[in-house]
Amino acid sequence: MSRPLRLVAVSGGLQRPSKSAALAEHLSDLIAGEVPCEQRLVELGQLAPQLAGAVWRSQLPERVERELAAVEQADVLVVATPVFRGA
């Protein structure tokens, strides 16, 4: 049997609670209901303060590096971003 898919949901929402995160999680759950998956949620709003000032990837904190690695190694990405002042 093959391994479960690595499914990473990325939320671009900056607030908590985040509608973008809720949407990303919901879509991730729907996919996982159909296909065996290892699910993970990456919330950019939680990582944003740790990204500031890093010019090189080697300058990123370990937590940010782990999240980036998860995105890079994902078999499936679900990406949700808020619409600011949308009409």
Number of C-alpha atoms within 10 A of each C-alpha: 3 5 8 13 15 18 24 26 26 23 25 21 20 18 14 11 9 17 17 22 27 14 17 25 23 13 16 24 16 11 16 16 10 8 11 14 19 15 18 18 19 21 22 20 16 16 15 12 9 16 15 9 9 11 9 7 11 9 12 16 13 11 11 18 14 12 19 13 11 18 21 11 13 17 14 16 17 18 19 20 17 15 10 6 5 5 4
